[in-house]
Amino acid sequence: MEAKNFTLKTLVRFNTNAGSYDYQPFITLINNDSLTGGKFISVYRVRRSENESADITGIITNEEDKDGYLKLTFGDGFGLTSLTGSRRIRARSVVPPEGSDLTINSTTGEGREYTISLISNINNDIDVVVEDNGLLTTDIQANNLSTSAETYNYIGLGVRPRAETIPPNGTTGQSLVLQYYYNAMEGSGDTFTTSGLTGVYDWSGNSITANIIGKGAGDMASFAGDNSVSGTVTGHTYGPIEGGFRIDGNTHIKTIPSDLFSTRDETTSGFTLMTHVKLFASGNTDIISITDGTDTMGSIGVREGSFIFSNDNGSVTAGTLTAVAQNAGSADARISRWVHLAATVDATTGSTSGTRLFVNGEPTLLTGIQETVSGSFTAIPEFSVPANAYGLIGINKDESSNGLTGVIGLTRIFNRPLTEAEIFENFITSIPSNVVCNEINIA
């Protein structure tokens, strides 16, 4: 649809304040299903409390009343614009609707059903209008967000991203090196089934396969000296939008070596690591790394209860998280919940590096090495990974210590640093929403 002139009207009910994520998207328009380019519009409810609503009416007057409100985030390919609404958007009520017969109905009410419209005019002005109990309210309004006339080709949530070019060339939309799903699937990668899987299939098209090593690979009694196994893979489970894979402290995933991981040379400018993870325990372990077994190009991990990004060539680490906004915080506060993690390294050969760590789509503040708190970390050493570099998931680079205990899902590696808008686009399109959408109208 033309981004400058449309109306998208939805009839929605937010079922619950439970779940892993504070964001509950219900309208997301994207320019391409590679989830790169940073051109998107997303409208979502922000959960401020995990308690269900005590009532289902009212306008926000006090901060403590904000158990839920709307937010609009718009990416124009250059940056992000985010605006919040003031209308109180309730989840399902914990008390029954007025007039209900308690002998028939449960003590959980149905909650309010909202008609929410996203309206964009020819001047790129965007309004989010809420119809609540017959009352129309313009909850969010923004003027002239962009001069771009890009079209949005996709609408929806839980997008299964894809690559546009094989092999990746490092340009927007064409930079995906690796993409792992963890469903049980046939080896062709096209048909999802309930059959067992003997490896990990790379959906990027670059054929960077991987071995599952340890208990999750199948029958422990079938181990050979090289850790190969025979038997059905047992680690498959549920993930955010696809399957997940259980890593129980005695299981990890190791990719084949690939020169596509050598993403810092004269023609490239950095890389991005991205994955969903659900931790069942904290500890000091790496979640996803690129390494050659000696040096580590980059690694997202957990140290002393916090998420970190590190590069141990020269013993440089990006430090630990401080608690900022609603989406950042320590790993310990997120046990048994899904978290979307991403780290970017922005560098060209001969220059200093800039590193950013994102938690649930938001850039974090890093501390530890720097004297001042900043959204980025500079001066990671110059480091060109050799052609025998590989990826490790769920264990430290020695492949024997500090195994991860948890679940991973939708793991991706790019051969360039994604922008802040692209990171958020990947996050908001790949999380469950707990929303019932009864009607969609587009004009």
N, C-alpha and C positions, 0 to 999 in steps of 0.2 A: 504494500500500500504506500501511497505517497506520504512522506513523513510530515509534509506541511499542512495537510488538510484532511482530517478524518475525525470520526467519533467512534470510540470503542466503549460499549456499554455492557456491564456485567452484573449479574445477580448472584451474590456470594454470601456465604455464611462461614465464619471462622469457628471451627469445631472445638478447638481446645487451646489452652495456653501451655500444654505439655510439649515435649519434644526437645531435640538437641539444639535447635537454632532459634534465635530471637526474631529472625526475619521470616515472614510468611508471604511470599510473593504470590500474586494472582493475575497480574498482567505483565508479560514480558515480551517485547518485540525486539528482534535481533536482525542484523543485516546479513549475517552468514552463519552457517552452523559449524564453522570452525571455532567460533567464539573468540575470534581475534579481530582486530581493527578498532575495537572500543566504541562502536556505534550501536547504541541500544537505548531502549526506554524500559524502565521497570517500575511498577507500582506495587507496593507491598505493605503489609501491616507489621509494625514493630511491637513485639511483646516486651512489656516492661516488668511483668510479674508472671510467675508460673502458677499462681493461684487463679482459679476460675472466678469470673465476675460475680459479685454479690447482687448486681442488678444489671439491666441491659439498656438503660437510658442515661441520658445526661451529656452535657458538654464538659470538657476538661476545665476545671477551675483551679485545681490544686495539683501539684506535681505528683502527689501520692495517688491521684485518680488515674494517672496515665498507665493503666494496665495494658492499653493498646492504642496505637494511633497510626495514621497513614504516613508513608514517606514515598517520594518520587526521586529516582536517580536516573539521570540522563547522561549518556556518553556520546560525544560528538566526534570521536576520533582523535581529539587533542587533549581532553581532560574530562573531569566529572563535575556535574552539578547535582546537588542534593538539596531537597526542600522537605520540610515536615509540616504536617497538618495539625490542627488544633481540635479536630472533632474526636470525641471519645468513641473508639471502635472496639466493641466488646467481643469477646469470645462467647462460647456457650455459657449460659448462666447456671449458677449452682442452685438457684431457686426456680421453681416452676413458673411458667407465664401466669399472669393474673387471670383468675377465674378457673384455673386448672383443678380437676378433681384428683386430689392426692391419693384416693383409693384406686385410681386407674393409672394415673401417670406416675412416672418415677420422680424422684426428688431432683432430677437434673432437667432443667428447662431447655427448650429448643434454641434459645438465644435469638438475637435479632438477625434478620436477613437484610442485607444492604444492597442497594443499587448504586454502583460506583461507575462513573464514566470518565474516560480519559479523552479530552477534546484538544485537538491541535488545529489551529487555523493557518491561513495562508502566510501570516506574518511570523510563523514559528512561535506563537504564544501557546502555552500549554496550561490547561486547567484540569484539575481533578475535582469532580463534583460528586457529592454524596447525597443520596436520597435516603433519609432515615425517618421512618414513621410518617411518610408523606411530606416531609420537609426537605427542600433542596438547599444544599449548602456548598458553596465553592470553598473547598477545604485547602487546596493548594493552587497557587497561581504563579506562573513564571512567564516573563516576556522575552521574546527574541532569543531563545536559547541557542539557536544556531542558524547560520545562513545556508547550511547544507540541504540539498533536496534529495538526499539519499532515500531509497525505498527500503522498507523492512519486509524481508522475504519470509520470515518465520515468526510464529506466535506460539507461546506455550512455555511449559516448565519441564524440568527433567530432560533437557536436551542431550542427546547422545552426540557429542562433538566428533568431527571428522577432519582428516587432513585434506588439503587442497592440492598439494604438490608433493610428489615422491621422486627423488629424495628432497628434503626440505632445503629451501634456498635462503632462509633467514629473513624473508620479507613478510609483511603483514599478511596473515592468513596462510602463509606457506612456510611456517617455521617449526612445525610439530615433528619432533624426532621420535618420540615413543608415546604410546597410549595403551595402557593396560586396563582391561576389564577382567573381572574375576568370576564371572558366571561359569557354571559348568556349560561347556559348549563343544561343538564338533571342531575338529582341527581346521576346517575351512574358514572358521571365524564368522560365517554368515548366518548360521542357524543356531539359535540358542536352544539347548535341550537339557534334559536332566541327566545326561550321561556324564561319566567321569572325565576328567581332563588330566593329561600327563604332563602338562607344562602350562605356560602362560602365553596367551596369544596377543600379539601386538597389532592393534587396530589402526595404527598410523600408516600401515602399508610398507614400512621400512624393514619388516621381518626381523626385528630385534627380539627374538624369542628369549625365554628364560627358563631356568630350572627351579622347581620347588624342592628345597632341601630340608629334610627333617621330618618330624612327625606328621605335618600336614600333607606331605606328599603321598602318604599311604601307609601300608603295613610296616611298622618299625622292624619287624622280624625279617623283612626282605632286603635290608640294607646290604649293599656290596661295599667293597673297600673305597670306591670312588663316590660314595653317597648316592649312587643311583638306586632307584627303587622300582619295584613292580607292584601294582595294586592300585586301587581307586583312590584318587585324590579326596581327602576328607576335609579340606579347609574351607570349602565354599560355603558362604552364608549370605546374609542380606547386606546390601550396601545402601548408599544414599539414593541413587537413581538406578543403579544396576546391581550386580552382585558384589559381595565383598569377599575378603579372604581372611580367615582366622590365622593369626600368628601368635603361637602360644608359648613363646620363650624357647621352644625347641624347633622352630621352623623359620626359615627365611627364604627369600627369593633372590636369585642371582641371574642377571641378564648375560647374554653372550657378549663378548667384546665387540665394539663397533667404533669405527673412526668418526661416526656421526656425533659421538660424545666429545670429540676434540673441538670444542666450540670457542676456543680462544686462540685465534691465529690472525693472519693479516686480513682475512676476509670477513671475520665475524666480530660481534661486539658484546658477547656475553651469553647468558643462558637463563632459563627459568626452570625450577623444580616445583611441582604441584601435586598434591594428593589430598584425599580425604582420609582421616584416621579416627578410630575410636579406641582410646586407651582403656585397658582394664586395670592397669597399675602404672605407677610412675616409675622412676628409676633413671639411669644414665645410659641411654641407648640412642642409636641413630635410627631414624624412621626411613629416610631415603637419601642415598648418597651416590655420587659419581666418583669413582676411584680407580686407580690401577693396582691397588693392593698395598702400595707404599704411601703415595700421596693422595689426598682427597681434594678434588676440585671444588666440591661443595656438598654440604650435608645439612638437612633439616633433622633435628633431633630433640631429645629431652635431656636436660641436665638439672639436677637438684630441683625438680618440680616445675621447671619452666621450659617453654619451647625456645630453641635457639637455631641460628644458622651459623655454620662455621666452615672455615677452610683451614686445615691444619698444616698447610705448607708454610712454615715459618711460625707455627703456633698462633695463628690469628683466629679469634672468635668474635662473633658479633654480639656476644653478651646475652643477658637474660631479659625477659619481658618485665616491663612495669605495667601496672594495671591502668589502662587508659580506656575511656569510653565504656561502652557496654559489651564490646565484643572481644576485648583483649583481656589478658589475665594469665594466671599460671596454669600449667598443665594439670596440676593437682585439682584445680577447680573444675576440670572438664573430664574427670574420670567417668567412663561409661557413656560418653556423649560423642556424637560425631563432630569433628572439627575440620574445616577446610584450611589447609596450610599451603602457602606459596612463598618462594624465595627467589629473588632476582639478583643477578650480578650484571652490572652495566659497565662494560670495559672494552677498550680496543687496545691492541698490542702497543706497548710503549706509553700507556697512560695509567693513571690511578683508577681504581675500581670503586664503584658505588654499589652497596648491597642493601636490599630491603627485605624485610620479613613481614608477611601478611597473615593475619589470623581471621578467618571468616570474612574475607574480602577487604579487611581494613588494614592499612599499614600500622605497624606497631612502633612503639618507642623502644629503642634499644639502649641498654646501659651495660656497664661492666668494664669495657676497655676505654671508652671515651670519658673525658672529663665533664662533658656536657651532654645532656640528653638530646638526641636527634632522631629524626625519622629514617636516617640512613647511616651506613657505616662506610668509611673510606679507607683506601690504601690496603686492600687485600693484595698480596704479592702477585707479581706477574707469574702466570702459571699456564702452560700449554700442556694439556693432557695428551699422552701418547695414544697411538691407534689401538692399543690393547686395553683402553679404559672400559669399564663396565659399570652397570648399576647394581646397587645392593638395596634391598628393602627389608627392614625388620631386624637388622643386626649391625654391629660395628664392623669396621673394615677388616678386622682380623678373622671375621666369620666364625668366631667361637665365643665371644664374650657379650654379655648384656643383651640377650635376645629380647625383642619387643613382645609384650603381651597385650594383644588387642586385635583390631580388625582394620584392614585398609580397603580403599575403594577408589576407582577412577584415578589412576596414577598417570601423570603426564610430564614429559620433558620437552622443552623448546630450545632451539639454538639461537635465541635472542632474548633479551630482557623484555618481558611483557610490560605494558604500561599499567598504571594504577587502574585505569578504566577497564582494561582487558582482564585484570585480575578480578575485579568486582563482577564483571560480566560472566566470567567462568564460575564464580561462586554463586551468584543469584540464580543462575539457570540450572544448577545441579543439586539443589537441596529440596527435600520434601516440604510440603506447605501446610498440611492439615486444613485445607480449604475445600468447601463444597461449592462448586460453581454450577448453578442451575440454568444459566442462560448467558449467551454471548451474542451481541449484535454489533455489526460493523457497518458504518455508513461513511 
